Amino acid sequence: MKRRKWKKSEVAIAVLLDLVGVVAIVALVSILLEYRGGSSVYNDLEKYVILPDEQEDLSVEGAGQAADYTQTSGDEESDKETGPKIVHYGRCPQVDLVSLRALNNDVVGWIYGPGTKINYPVVQGEDNSFYLTHMFDGKENKCGSIFMDSLNNTDFSNTNSILHGHHMKNGSMFASLAQYESQEYYDSHPVLWLVTSEKSYLVEIFTGFVTDTDSDVWQIEFATKEEYRSWLDRMKENSMFACDVMPGAEDQILTLATCSYKYDDARFAVMGILREADQ
């Protein structure tokens, strides 16, 4: 049987397709190695944290550490009719920030989301560029870090403290924030925990939405309480889920932000009230 003779153009196309396939495989392997490297680093850091479910089996000094954290409802009308509403949010993680700071002096806290993959140290660099592409250990990696905006005070004393993190396709870092566009997800994950050297906070989430990189979401201080109240009202109105939580003009809030794929340069922002909790 006579074999068909390939034309030069067909040979060139075949070679090109083979090269494209090789490049795609190399790129995929590179991405997988980045993910594995990021997971290894952050999984190793979890030894410095005792999560609430792990505390169940530990003998801890002081009843306050073992007790559930509760929050009294701020709804005055409701309180007059039915009395204070007590909501149980679980317990705050215990974090060895001293040891973490010995590894990286840029550590400003630890963020934890019960029932989510959010369980990371929070760092702050001199700018907002370094930790976009570098992990907690300083190694370059697309996972980056969860980092506080460089304009914020390290003690979370600003009116609006902002944390940034990547939306990784394997669900790590701040990828789960985008799920707050679902009412069901919010209902199951209404709070986060933030642990710092000075204080621990329950982060009571009140809004989540898609926004722009140049919106006023990123404002950290306000000239007057009236300006702040107006800003809070706008943030609440943007929410993709419904809830009864609403911050007042005396409250400080935490904004967590990640990339959204709704449109170019879109971000998904989740905001919560910082409620001081017992450590």
DOFIGU-439215 format. One line per field, with one value per residue: residue number from 1; x, y, z of N, C-alpha, C, CB in turn. Coordinates in pm, whole numbers. Last residue first. Glycine has a CB too. Layout:
N
nr <- [NUM, ...] .
n_xx <- [X, ...] .
n_yy <- [Y, ...] .
n_zz <- [Z, ...] .
ca_xx <- [X, ...] .
ca_yy <- [Y, ...] .
ca_zz <- [Z, ...] .
c_xx <- [X, ...] .
c_yy <- [Y, ...] .
c_zz <- [Z, ...] .
cb_xx <- [X, ...] .
cb_yy <- [Y, ...] .
cb_zz <- [Z, ...] .
This chain:
279
nr <- [279, 278, 277, 276, 275, 274, 273, 272, 271, 270, 269, 268, 267, 266, 265, 264, 263, 262, 261, 260, 259, 258, 257, 256, 255, 254, 253, 252, 251, 250, 249, 248, 247, 246, 245, 244, 243, 242, 241, 240, 239, 238, 237, 236, 235, 234, 233, 232, 231, 230, 229, 228, 227, 226, 225, 224, 223, 222, 221, 220, 219, 218, 217, 216, 215, 214, 213, 212, 211, 210, 209, 208, 207, 206, 205, 204, 203, 202, 201, 200, 199, 198, 197, 196, 195, 194, 193, 192, 191, 190, 189, 188, 187, 186, 185, 184, 183, 182, 181, 180, 179, 178, 177, 176, 175, 174, 173, 172, 171, 170, 169, 168, 167, 166, 165, 164, 163, 162, 161, 160, 159, 158, 157, 156, 155, 154, 153, 152, 151, 150, 149, 148, 147, 146, 145, 144, 143, 142, 141, 140, 139, 138, 137, 136, 135, 134, 133, 132, 131, 130, 129, 128, 127, 126, 125, 124, 123, 122, 121, 120, 119, 118, 117, 116, 115, 114, 113, 112, 111, 110, 109, 108, 107, 106, 105, 104, 103, 102, 101, 100, 99, 98, 97, 96, 95, 94, 93, 92, 91, 90, 89, 88, 87, 86, 85, 84, 83, 82, 81, 80, 79, 78, 77, 76, 75, 74, 73, 72, 71, 70, 69, 68, 67, 66, 65, 64, 63, 62, 61, 60, 59, 58, 57, 56, 55, 54, 53, 52, 51, 50, 49, 48, 47, 46, 45, 44, 43, 42, 41, 40, 39, 38, 37, 36, 35, 34, 33, 32, 31, 30, 29, 28, 27, 26, 25, 24, 23, 22, 21, 20, 19, 18, 17, 16, 15, 14, 13, 12, 11, 10, 9, 8, 7, 6, 5, 4, 3, 2, 1] .
n_xx <- [-970, -1292, -1328, -1469, -1573, -1580, -1804, -1703, -1731, -1585, -1563, -1410, -1333, -1228, -1064, -1328, -1584, -1605, -1414, -1242, -990, -1076, -1078, -1236, -1244, -1372, -1453, -1570, -1845, -1983, -2189, -2263, -2351, -2592, -2752, -2946, -2910, -2884, -2632, -2501, -2498, -2524, -2617, -2380, -2244, -2418, -2401, -2132, -2143, -2302, -2136, -1918, -2036, -2103, -1859, -1603, -1392, -1255, -1039, -1021, -1165, -1235, -1479, -1497, -1318, -1121, -1175, -1525, -1707, -1953, -2005, -2143, -2196, -2148, -1997, -1812, -1544, -1417, -1075, -832, -535, -253, -187, -497, -725, -1049, -1292, -1620, -1965, -2156, -2203, -2461, -2556, -2380, -2478, -2738, -2691, -2395, -2177, -1985, -1803, -1579, -1427, -1276, -1024, -809, -645, -797, -922, -772, -756, -754, -758, -539, -616, -607, -785, -817, -1011, -1157, -1061, -763, -644, -486, -220, -101, -303, -285, -146, -109, -351, -233, -254, -191, 33, 98, 67, 286, 590, 902, 933, 865, 691, 444, 514, 465, 299, 186, 381, 471, 264, 190, 466, 578, 330, 193, 0, -169, -197, -518, -764, -1024, -1185, -1452, -1545, -1451, -1174, -923, -613, -381, -129, 98, 431, 682, 874, 870, 949, 867, 598, 533, 579, 378, 138, -18, -364, -669, -986, -1287, -1593, -1942, -2148, -2474, -2654, -2924, -3105, -3263, -3626, -3850, -3886, -3640, -3497, -3611, -3519, -3238, -3023, -2790, -2763, -2458, -2272, -2031, -1816, -1811, -1519, -1252, -1157, -1287, -1182, -853, -648, -766, -712, -868, -1065, -1156, -970, -1030, -1231, -1083, -729, -432, -140, 98, 52, 8, 234, 208, 24, 182, 371, 206, 60, 269, 353, 120, 96, 332, 281, 67, 197, 378, 203, 93, 319, 377, 145, 169, 404, 315, 116, 269, 423, 226, 147, 384, 395, 164, 232, 449, 322, 158, 347, 464, 254, 328, 213, 91, 219, 61, 84] .
n_yy <- [3685, 3814, 4061, 4334, 4324, 4489, 4402, 4346, 4289, 4193, 4242, 4155, 4357, 4389, 4408, 4319, 4122, 3900, 3783, 3950, 3923, 4044, 4171, 4269, 4513, 4576, 4871, 5011, 5218, 5448, 5443, 5088, 4821, 4575, 4272, 4132, 4068, 3937, 3980, 4169, 4518, 4788, 4888, 4892, 5100, 5312, 5322, 5392, 5654, 5775, 5746, 5908, 6159, 6178, 6188, 6313, 6216, 5888, 5629, 5461, 5353, 5158, 5214, 5395, 5249, 5148, 4885, 4816, 4522, 4302, 4233, 4213, 4286, 4205, 3986, 4042, 3908, 3926, 3962, 4021, 4225, 4234, 4066, 3936, 3758, 3739, 3533, 3586, 3494, 3353, 3115, 3048, 3279, 3301, 3087, 3171, 3395, 3451, 3600, 3475, 3358, 3515, 3412, 3194, 3297, 3386, 3077, 2825, 2724, 2696, 2948, 3224, 3530, 3675, 3950, 4214, 4404, 4712, 4888, 5181, 5330, 5182, 4995, 4773, 4803, 4911, 5121, 5117, 5128, 4868, 4630, 4308, 3999, 3675, 3626, 3423, 3239, 3260, 3333, 3371, 3367, 3463, 3317, 3401, 3472, 3715, 3869, 4046, 4141, 4369, 4567, 4762, 4825, 4714, 4471, 4267, 3962, 3713, 3358, 3189, 3055, 2981, 2784, 2751, 2702, 3020, 3182, 3389, 3556, 3711, 3976, 4084, 4017, 4094, 3929, 3596, 3435, 3578, 3584, 3324, 3339, 3525, 3413, 3151, 3163, 3010, 3127, 3175, 2988, 3054, 3231, 3270, 3550, 3666, 3954, 4102, 4134, 4180, 4458, 4576, 4448, 4555, 4815, 4780, 4554, 4433, 4126, 4014, 3726, 3501, 3228, 2951, 2882, 2852, 3087, 3119, 2947, 2854, 2638, 2352, 2056, 1967, 1897, 2139, 2261, 2192, 2369, 2620, 2566, 2690, 2746, 2664, 2487, 2624, 2636, 2428, 2530, 2721, 2561, 2388, 2562, 2664, 2431, 2366, 2589, 2556, 2310, 2383, 2562, 2386, 2214, 2398, 2464, 2215, 2181, 2393, 2322, 2086, 2188, 2351, 2153, 2018, 2222, 2248, 2001, 2024, 2241, 2132, 1927, 2078, 2209, 1998, 1706, 1359, 1102, 787, 479, 216, -119] .
n_zz <- [7445, 7382, 7119, 6946, 6624, 6336, 6079, 5737, 5386, 5087, 4740, 4449, 4164, 3822, 3599, 3381, 3549, 3712, 3864, 4125, 4378, 4710, 5045, 5338, 5582, 5898, 6094, 6399, 6503, 6531, 6350, 6313, 6083, 6086, 6013, 5888, 5533, 5201, 4949, 4812, 4893, 4857, 5097, 5247, 5127, 5181, 5461, 5491, 5390, 5582, 5806, 5725, 5718, 5988, 6111, 5884, 5726, 5755, 5619, 5398, 5096, 4919, 4810, 4610, 4325, 4161, 4120, 4188, 4307, 4433, 4787, 5109, 5461, 5721, 5959, 6224, 6352, 6669, 6753, 7004, 7053, 7021, 6811, 6672, 6479, 6366, 6218, 6073, 6003, 5858, 5683, 5619, 5504, 5283, 5128, 5072, 4915, 4736, 4732, 4875, 4715, 4714, 4923, 4846, 4776, 4927, 4957, 4737, 4513, 4293, 4188, 4416, 4445, 4695, 4914, 5157, 5395, 5560, 5794, 5864, 6077, 6223, 6384, 6336, 6379, 6155, 5952, 5588, 5356, 5271, 5369, 5461, 5282, 5228, 4946, 4657, 4458, 4297, 4464, 4614, 4969, 5216, 5368, 5270, 4920, 4668, 4516, 4688, 4854, 4696, 4665, 4839, 5067, 5285, 5402, 5644, 5680, 5850, 5809, 5762, 5654, 5460, 5376, 5622, 5876, 5993, 5891, 6020, 6020, 6231, 6218, 6116, 6021, 5955, 6056, 6054, 6266, 6482, 6437, 6513, 6786, 6848, 6779, 6801, 6862, 6893, 6765, 6955, 6913, 6839, 6840, 6939, 7041, 7220, 7243, 7523, 7485, 7336, 7328, 7344, 7139, 6912, 6936, 6924, 6826, 6886, 7067, 7196, 7129, 7268, 7235, 7456, 7660, 7689, 7782, 8027, 8212, 8240, 8057, 7889, 7751, 7442, 7269, 7166, 7014, 6758, 6704, 6703, 6638, 6707, 6517, 6425, 6229, 5998, 5847, 5669, 5492, 5366, 5225, 5074, 4910, 4749, 4616, 4478, 4310, 4162, 4041, 3879, 3706, 3578, 3449, 3268, 3113, 3001, 2850, 2670, 2536, 2412, 2241, 2077, 1953, 1809, 1637, 1488, 1360, 1203, 1039, 899, 760, 596, 438, 300, 288, 295, 98, 198, 76, -91, 0] .
ca_xx <- [-869, -1196, -1364, -1362, -1625, -1482, -1779, -1758, -1707, -1668, -1534, -1520, -1296, -1333, -1027, -1187, -1539, -1726, -1403, -1366, -1029, -1009, -1095, -1154, -1279, -1267, -1484, -1461, -1784, -1874, -2081, -2293, -2259, -2562, -2635, -2991, -2886, -2960, -2710, -2564, -2483, -2462, -2710, -2487, -2184, -2393, -2530, -2179, -2059, -2346, -2268, -1899, -1976, -2208, -1942, -1708, -1382, -1363, -1080, -991, -1143, -1101, -1471, -1468, -1438, -1117, -1050, -1413, -1679, -1851, -2046, -2050, -2216, -2274, -2012, -1953, -1576, -1518, -1201, -897, -675, -319, -110, -377, -644, -921, -1217, -1479, -1857, -2181, -2071, -2378, -2628, -2372, -2340, -2717, -2756, -2505, -2286, -2080, -1924, -1675, -1502, -1410, -1118, -939, -633, -718, -1005, -786, -849, -686, -869, -570, -572, -608, -700, -837, -886, -1170, -1205, -834, -711, -627, -300, -80, -226, -351, -187, 7, -316, -303, -181, -300, -2, 116, -31, 164, 488, 812, 959, 944, 834, 483, 446, 554, 373, 103, 309, 556, 314, 92, 374, 597, 456, 184, 124, -185, -137, -387, -694, -952, -1041, -1397, -1610, -1506, -1316, -979, -754, -423, -242, 14, 302, 573, 837, 848, 973, 1008, 673, 517, 662, 518, 190, 114, -256, -551, -866, -1174, -1480, -1827, -2063, -2351, -2616, -2789, -3092, -3143, -3504, -3818, -4000, -3745, -3459, -3630, -3662, -3301, -3153, -2794, -2820, -2592, -2293, -2169, -1828, -1853, -1660, -1327, -1102, -1316, -1308, -944, -666, -721, -737, -756, -996, -1252, -972, -919, -1268, -1184, -864, -523, -279, 101, 93, -109, 213, 309, -15, 74, 413, 305, -10, 192, 447, 174, -9, 310, 394, 47, 89, 428, 291, 8, 249, 476, 176, 53, 400, 426, 83, 165, 488, 304, 51, 335, 502, 175, 118, 469, 427, 98, 257, 544, 299, 285, 322, 61, 200, 144, 0] .
ca_yy <- [3596, 3765, 3937, 4285, 4315, 4433, 4485, 4302, 4378, 4147, 4293, 4117, 4301, 4382, 4482, 4356, 4211, 3954, 3763, 3895, 3947, 3952, 4189, 4165, 4482, 4507, 4756, 4994, 5088, 5426, 5539, 5226, 4893, 4708, 4336, 4236, 4037, 4014, 3897, 4066, 4378, 4711, 4881, 4798, 4967, 5272, 5297, 5262, 5552, 5773, 5682, 5765, 6105, 6180, 6070, 6329, 6348, 5976, 5723, 5405, 5465, 5151, 5102, 5447, 5289, 5292, 4916, 4855, 4664, 4327, 4276, 4154, 4311, 4274, 4028, 4017, 3992, 3859, 4020, 3929, 4190, 4310, 4056, 4020, 3755, 3807, 3569, 3547, 3558, 3495, 3169, 2943, 3224, 3396, 3085, 3047, 3410, 3359, 3648, 3558, 3280, 3534, 3537, 3169, 3254, 3450, 3219, 2874, 2756, 2575, 2855, 3110, 3438, 3626, 3813, 4169, 4287, 4636, 4815, 5071, 5306, 5267, 5107, 4771, 4757, 4768, 5103, 5094, 5255, 4938, 4743, 4431, 4114, 3761, 3622, 3544, 3239, 3327, 3235, 3415, 3305, 3549, 3291, 3437, 3406, 3647, 3762, 3993, 4021, 4256, 4488, 4656, 4864, 4858, 4514, 4400, 4039, 3841, 3476, 3237, 3024, 3099, 2760, 2793, 2632, 2888, 3174, 3253, 3559, 3585, 3902, 4174, 3962, 4168, 4043, 3707, 3388, 3541, 3708, 3364, 3250, 3551, 3519, 3184, 3178, 3052, 3042, 3233, 3040, 2965, 3228, 3196, 3468, 3614, 3831, 4084, 4122, 4040, 4367, 4624, 4423, 4414, 4789, 4832, 4601, 4578, 4202, 4063, 3867, 3541, 3374, 3009, 2916, 2736, 3037, 3211, 2908, 2968, 2715, 2490, 2110, 2020, 1788, 2050, 2295, 2122, 2228, 2587, 2603, 2590, 2782, 2774, 2430, 2594, 2743, 2416, 2417, 2765, 2668, 2334, 2479, 2751, 2506, 2273, 2558, 2678, 2320, 2283, 2609, 2501, 2160, 2332, 2568, 2280, 2085, 2385, 2446, 2081, 2089, 2411, 2253, 1945, 2169, 2360, 2038, 1915, 2251, 2250, 1894, 1986, 2289, 2074, 1834, 1480, 1194, 924, 574, 334, 0] .
ca_zz <- [7388, 7481, 7187, 7034, 6761, 6429, 6197, 5864, 5499, 5198, 4874, 4537, 4293, 3924, 3720, 3398, 3442, 3650, 3720, 4072, 4239, 4618, 4901, 5275, 5444, 5825, 6010, 6303, 6475, 6626, 6325, 6348, 6171, 6033, 6073, 5979, 5673, 5300, 5040, 4730, 4931, 4749, 4984, 5282, 5128, 5042, 5397, 5538, 5324, 5442, 5803, 5748, 5596, 5887, 6133, 5985, 5788, 5713, 5723, 5530, 5187, 4975, 4904, 4744, 4399, 4190, 4190, 4102, 4297, 4331, 4654, 5014, 5318, 5694, 5819, 6195, 6237, 6589, 6707, 6912, 7070, 7127, 6935, 6668, 6601, 6345, 6338, 6064, 6080, 5888, 5719, 5680, 5619, 5394, 5179, 5147, 5045, 4764, 4646, 4951, 4741, 4604, 4943, 4900, 4671, 4947, 4984, 4850, 4629, 4374, 4125, 4353, 4418, 4561, 4891, 5017, 5369, 5437, 5769, 5768, 6066, 6127, 6451, 6294, 6493, 6181, 6075, 5716, 5413, 5324, 5285, 5497, 5336, 5272, 5088, 4736, 4568, 4253, 4432, 4509, 4840, 5130, 5387, 5406, 5030, 4761, 4448, 4580, 4898, 4731, 4552, 4812, 4960, 5270, 5343, 5581, 5681, 5779, 5872, 5718, 5778, 5509, 5363, 5494, 5767, 6027, 5858, 6015, 5981, 6170, 6273, 6196, 6066, 5891, 6139, 5963, 6130, 6478, 6415, 6372, 6705, 6884, 6694, 6855, 6764, 6969, 6759, 6883, 6988, 6857, 6721, 6965, 6926, 7232, 7164, 7441, 7562, 7365, 7323, 7432, 7278, 6940, 6934, 7045, 6780, 6904, 6956, 7225, 7093, 7238, 7233, 7329, 7642, 7644, 7658, 7918, 8147, 8225, 8180, 7879, 7884, 7518, 7335, 7234, 7155, 6819, 6712, 6805, 6597, 6762, 6544, 6521, 6358, 6079, 5945, 5775, 5577, 5455, 5316, 5168, 5009, 4837, 4700, 4578, 4408, 4239, 4134, 3983, 3792, 3654, 3553, 3367, 3189, 3087, 2956, 2758, 2613, 2508, 2343, 2160, 2038, 1910, 1734, 1568, 1452, 1300, 1130, 983, 857, 692, 523, 396, 236, 365, 118, 156, 186, -105, 0] .
c_xx <- [-867, -1098, -1257, -1411, -1515, -1538, -1678, -1722, -1772, -1631, -1635, -1480, -1423, -1277, -1138, -1168, -1393, -1693, -1528, -1350, -1165, -1055, -1016, -1182, -1182, -1320, -1358, -1494, -1666, -1797, -1963, -2171, -2307, -2471, -2609, -2874, -2928, -2920, -2782, -2640, -2562, -2466, -2656, -2584, -2291, -2334, -2511, -2313, -2106, -2271, -2319, -2032, -1960, -2158, -2054, -1785, -1482, -1359, -1181, -1026, -1123, -1067, -1340, -1470, -1400, -1242, -1042, -1289, -1559, -1833, -1925, -2096, -2110, -2298, -2149, -1987, -1716, -1551, -1289, -1033, -717, -459, -181, -303, -520, -847, -1085, -1415, -1720, -2068, -2082, -2244, -2546, -2438, -2325, -2577, -2731, -2560, -2410, -2182, -2027, -1804, -1610, -1491, -1260, -1043, -774, -716, -930, -864, -864, -787, -810, -693, -616, -561, -718, -735, -910, -1033, -1232, -983, -780, -708, -450, -167, -216, -253, -252, -28, -205, -257, -271, -234, -133, 84, -22, 55, 359, 717, 856, 973, 924, 632, 500, 475, 470, 167, 202, 477, 385, 135, 277, 508, 466, 323, 99, -54, -163, -331, -547, -895, -958, -1249, -1561, -1579, -1369, -1129, -804, -572, -266, -106, 227, 436, 725, 794, 962, 1047, 823, 596, 653, 611, 335, 179, -127, -432, -758, -1056, -1368, -1715, -1944, -2271, -2483, -2761, -2947, -3142, -3386, -3695, -3966, -3859, -3570, -3601, -3691, -3451, -3235, -2926, -2823, -2640, -2438, -2174, -1971, -1857, -1688, -1472, -1185, -1267, -1339, -1068, -759, -747, -678, -801, -880, -1181, -1065, -916, -1156, -1218, -965, -663, -354, -40, 99, -74, 94, 288, 81, 21, 303, 344, 86, 122, 375, 270, 44, 206, 381, 158, 67, 324, 343, 91, 163, 410, 275, 80, 285, 424, 189, 126, 388, 370, 122, 237, 456, 282, 126, 356, 448, 197, 192, 456, 376, 339, 269, 178, 180, 113, 89] .
c_yy <- [3467, 3672, 3901, 4164, 4257, 4440, 4415, 4399, 4326, 4232, 4239, 4158, 4258, 4319, 4486, 4442, 4250, 4046, 3812, 3884, 3883, 3984, 4088, 4170, 4379, 4476, 4699, 4870, 5100, 5298, 5522, 5314, 5034, 4782, 4471, 4314, 4156, 3971, 3987, 3965, 4282, 4560, 4796, 4779, 4860, 5131, 5249, 5225, 5412, 5666, 5669, 5691, 5953, 6122, 6062, 6198, 6367, 6106, 5822, 5499, 5413, 5270, 5107, 5339, 5341, 5341, 5064, 4885, 4689, 4478, 4292, 4185, 4241, 4304, 4092, 4074, 3956, 3955, 3916, 3986, 4080, 4261, 4124, 4004, 3843, 3810, 3634, 3580, 3506, 3567, 3318, 2995, 3119, 3338, 3181, 3041, 3288, 3381, 3560, 3626, 3359, 3458, 3556, 3296, 3240, 3411, 3281, 3025, 2811, 2602, 2724, 3008, 3320, 3535, 3766, 4025, 4245, 4523, 4717, 5009, 5189, 5238, 5203, 4883, 4757, 4713, 4954, 5090, 5240, 5072, 4825, 4544, 4234, 3880, 3695, 3523, 3367, 3328, 3309, 3302, 3354, 3493, 3373, 3420, 3455, 3591, 3688, 3871, 3973, 4130, 4360, 4566, 4749, 4913, 4665, 4439, 4178, 3918, 3598, 3348, 3059, 3069, 2877, 2754, 2673, 2826, 3036, 3260, 3416, 3595, 3771, 4102, 4064, 4119, 4127, 3825, 3501, 3491, 3681, 3490, 3285, 3467, 3553, 3287, 3220, 3050, 3097, 3136, 3088, 3035, 3132, 3182, 3401, 3519, 3784, 3949, 4098, 4023, 4227, 4523, 4466, 4383, 4644, 4802, 4648, 4636, 4350, 4148, 3904, 3690, 3409, 3161, 2972, 2768, 2923, 3160, 2996, 2932, 2832, 2563, 2251, 2066, 1834, 1946, 2204, 2148, 2146, 2440, 2559, 2636, 2664, 2819, 2538, 2531, 2716, 2520, 2401, 2652, 2701, 2439, 2428, 2674, 2596, 2344, 2468, 2653, 2445, 2288, 2513, 2552, 2272, 2277, 2508, 2385, 2146, 2293, 2444, 2203, 2081, 2317, 2319, 2043, 2093, 2313, 2149, 1948, 2146, 2265, 2011, 1948, 2203, 2155, 1909, 1605, 1322, 1016, 715, 434, 125] .
c_zz <- [7466, 7412, 7288, 7114, 6849, 6571, 6286, 5976, 5625, 5318, 4974, 4678, 4368, 4052, 3825, 3523, 3472, 3534, 3647, 3922, 4209, 4476, 4821, 5125, 5390, 5685, 5945, 6220, 6380, 6596, 6420, 6327, 6199, 6128, 6005, 6040, 5758, 5441, 5139, 4817, 4842, 4772, 4869, 5166, 5155, 5035, 5253, 5473, 5363, 5364, 5660, 5743, 5607, 5755, 6030, 6001, 5901, 5793, 5664, 5645, 5328, 5065, 4983, 4852, 4537, 4264, 4227, 4186, 4206, 4319, 4561, 4873, 5235, 5546, 5795, 6057, 6192, 6476, 6640, 6877, 6974, 7158, 7051, 6801, 6580, 6478, 6296, 6199, 6040, 5960, 5753, 5729, 5692, 5519, 5296, 5206, 5132, 4904, 4664, 4860, 4822, 4626, 4838, 4924, 4723, 4842, 5003, 4857, 4748, 4503, 4202, 4302, 4342, 4559, 4754, 5009, 5224, 5424, 5654, 5744, 5973, 6128, 6354, 6361, 6464, 6294, 6107, 5832, 5551, 5388, 5351, 5405, 5360, 5338, 5111, 4883, 4649, 4359, 4397, 4469, 4738, 4992, 5296, 5428, 5164, 4878, 4538, 4516, 4799, 4763, 4595, 4696, 4938, 5158, 5335, 5531, 5623, 5793, 5786, 5807, 5756, 5648, 5413, 5488, 5629, 5908, 5890, 5986, 5963, 6140, 6202, 6256, 6150, 5935, 6078, 6044, 6029, 6338, 6413, 6342, 6557, 6799, 6726, 6764, 6832, 6873, 6852, 6879, 6899, 6932, 6734, 6837, 6956, 7115, 7169, 7369, 7469, 7454, 7372, 7439, 7375, 7086, 6970, 7050, 6901, 6860, 6988, 7110, 7124, 7208, 7195, 7342, 7504, 7612, 7603, 7783, 8028, 8148, 8153, 8010, 7886, 7656, 7423, 7319, 7234, 6970, 6774, 6816, 6702, 6729, 6603, 6563, 6467, 6214, 6037, 5884, 5694, 5543, 5415, 5271, 5116, 4947, 4798, 4672, 4519, 4348, 4221, 4087, 3909, 3751, 3642, 3482, 3299, 3175, 3055, 2876, 2713, 2598, 2451, 2273, 2131, 2008, 1845, 1675, 1545, 1406, 1240, 1085, 954, 801, 631, 491, 345, 297, 184, 192, 130, 6, 0] .
cb_xx <- [-729, -1268, -1383, -1313, -1754, -1346, -1910, -1707, -1757, -1648, -1536, -1553, -1214, -1454, -989, -1136, -1631, -1810, -1379, -1490, -922, -1040, -1054, -1185, -1278, -1221, -1584, -1321, -1887, -1928, -2134, -2342, -2120, -2692, -2510, -3075, -2737, -3112, -2620, -2459, -2526, -2320, -2741, -2563, -2071, -2298, -2617, -2193, -1909, -2325, -2368, -1830, -1839, -2259, -2001, -1806, -1402, -1501, -956, -846, -1261, -1000, -1483, -1568, -1537, -1100, -930, -1451, -1653, -1890, -2124, -2037, -2215, -2279, -1993, -2044, -1471, -1646, -1174, -911, -763, -324, 29, -413, -603, -940, -1191, -1404, -1879, -2304, -1970, -2355, -2761, -2437, -2241, -2741, -2906, -2458, -2242, -2005, -1889, -1612, -1408, -1399, -1072, -922, -557, -576, -1079, -648, -804, -588, -986, -450, -626, -520, -734, -828, -837, -1233, -1277, -777, -612, -690, -272, 65, -289, -429, -283, 109, -440, -278, -69, -401, 111, 31, -9, 112, 467, 891, 956, 1070, 862, 405, 463, 665, 449, 78, 245, 643, 407, -43, 451, 744, 473, 129, 236, -306, 16, -396, -713, -1046, -1006, -1414, -1755, -1602, -1339, -954, -774, -391, -366, -34, 324, 585, 958, 749, 875, 1039, 638, 368, 619, 543, 104, 204, -295, -526, -812, -1132, -1428, -1776, -2011, -2382, -2607, -2770, -3140, -3018, -3515, -3796, -4054, -3797, -3329, -3540, -3721, -3279, -3229, -2681, -2961, -2595, -2260, -2263, -1726, -1991, -1704, -1322, -959, -1254, -1422, -874, -531, -791, -675, -690, -946, -1342, -1012, -787, -1303, -1310, -898, -503, -349, 177, 230, -201, 193, 449, -20, -40, 453, 429, -80, 91, 541, 246, -129, 264, 527, 38, -41, 471, 409, -72, 162, 588, 234, -70, 386, 561, 65, 41, 558, 411, -50, 267, 629, 210, -14, 479, 560, 46, 149, 641, 179, 330, 394, -69, 321, 122, -96] .
cb_yy <- [3662, 3693, 3824, 4397, 4227, 4510, 4514, 4164, 4518, 3993, 4447, 3963, 4403, 4301, 4623, 4431, 4340, 4029, 3615, 3984, 3891, 3804, 4329, 4022, 4609, 4376, 4796, 4981, 4994, 5421, 5679, 5236, 4898, 4788, 4244, 4176, 4000, 3997, 3793, 3993, 4359, 4755, 5021, 4848, 4959, 5371, 5424, 5263, 5571, 5909, 5763, 5741, 6171, 6324, 6072, 6444, 6456, 5906, 5799, 5370, 5565, 5142, 4968, 5555, 5171, 5370, 4878, 4977, 4723, 4263, 4407, 4001, 4462, 4402, 3907, 4079, 3974, 3820, 4134, 3785, 4313, 4456, 4117, 4170, 3609, 3951, 3444, 3622, 3537, 3506, 3148, 2831, 3164, 3529, 3121, 2925, 3433, 3213, 3649, 3662, 3152, 3490, 3657, 3092, 3123, 3599, 3291, 2822, 2637, 2518, 2826, 3044, 3507, 3551, 3719, 4260, 4169, 4729, 4740, 5120, 5433, 5245, 5184, 4636, 4845, 4743, 5180, 4964, 5325, 4959, 4831, 4468, 4153, 3685, 3684, 3655, 3117, 3260, 3135, 3464, 3152, 3581, 3146, 3353, 3255, 3742, 3820, 4101, 4046, 4292, 4571, 4717, 4900, 4890, 4453, 4506, 3965, 3924, 3455, 3286, 2872, 3224, 2731, 2946, 2652, 2899, 3207, 3178, 3640, 3463, 3985, 4291, 3832, 4156, 4130, 3668, 3277, 3434, 3811, 3385, 3104, 3522, 3643, 3055, 3281, 2957, 3034, 3366, 2936, 2916, 3367, 3057, 3553, 3541, 3854, 4096, 4011, 3966, 4361, 4758, 4497, 4329, 4823, 4981, 4489, 4643, 4152, 4142, 3893, 3507, 3438, 2954, 3016, 2628, 2994, 3345, 2915, 3083, 2764, 2562, 2018, 2134, 1690, 1981, 2440, 2165, 2173, 2662, 2541, 2570, 2831, 2892, 2361, 2502, 2875, 2429, 2286, 2822, 2793, 2285, 2362, 2829, 2588, 2155, 2491, 2795, 2322, 2144, 2624, 2613, 2082, 2219, 2653, 2343, 1954, 2336, 2568, 2071, 1952, 2444, 2359, 1857, 2077, 2464, 2082, 1783, 2236, 2376, 1860, 1861, 2356, 2167, 1918, 1475, 1225, 975, 571, 399, 0] .
cb_zz <- [7389, 7599, 7087, 7129, 6769, 6419, 6275, 5898, 5468, 5227, 4875, 4529, 4378, 3872, 3683, 3275, 3430, 3754, 3689, 4110, 4144, 4655, 4861, 5335, 5356, 5899, 5903, 6375, 6417, 6768, 6336, 6492, 6110, 6008, 6060, 6089, 5698, 5279, 5114, 4645, 5074, 4733, 4933, 5406, 5234, 4973, 5398, 5691, 5362, 5377, 5887, 5883, 5568, 5865, 6275, 5945, 5685, 5730, 5780, 5538, 5181, 4865, 4830, 4778, 4412, 4062, 4104, 4018, 4435, 4194, 4662, 5036, 5289, 5770, 5726, 6306, 6120, 6674, 6610, 6974, 7050, 7088, 6917, 6642, 6637, 6288, 6427, 5944, 6229, 5971, 5602, 5579, 5573, 5357, 5066, 5056, 5028, 4748, 4499, 5030, 4814, 4473, 4942, 5028, 4611, 4946, 4868, 4840, 4671, 4409, 3985, 4453, 4336, 4504, 4999, 4930, 5465, 5316, 5898, 5634, 6015, 5986, 6533, 6327, 6614, 6213, 6193, 5712, 5319, 5215, 5258, 5647, 5241, 5371, 5176, 4681, 4660, 4128, 4550, 4386, 4851, 5195, 5365, 5506, 5020, 4810, 4332, 4473, 5031, 4849, 4470, 4781, 4828, 5241, 5205, 5682, 5602, 5835, 5894, 5575, 5820, 5513, 5219, 5474, 5775, 6147, 5711, 6149, 5851, 6263, 6268, 6110, 6147, 5740, 6163, 5848, 6095, 6584, 6523, 6340, 6726, 7034, 6709, 6868, 6656, 7094, 6613, 6950, 7082, 6722, 6693, 7024, 6796, 7367, 7016, 7528, 7665, 7237, 7182, 7384, 7310, 6850, 6797, 7054, 6701, 6828, 6922, 7357, 6943, 7356, 7133, 7285, 7748, 7748, 7677, 7945, 8246, 8155, 8235, 7763, 7997, 7443, 7233, 7131, 7174, 6755, 6574, 6777, 6461, 6917, 6415, 6463, 6344, 6003, 5874, 5717, 5494, 5373, 5237, 5093, 4941, 4757, 4613, 4509, 4339, 4147, 4058, 3922, 3711, 3559, 3490, 3302, 3096, 3002, 2898, 2681, 2519, 2434, 2279, 2074, 1952, 1843, 1665, 1479, 1374, 1229, 1052, 896, 784, 622, 439, 322, 185, 513, -16, 222, 282, -242, 123] .
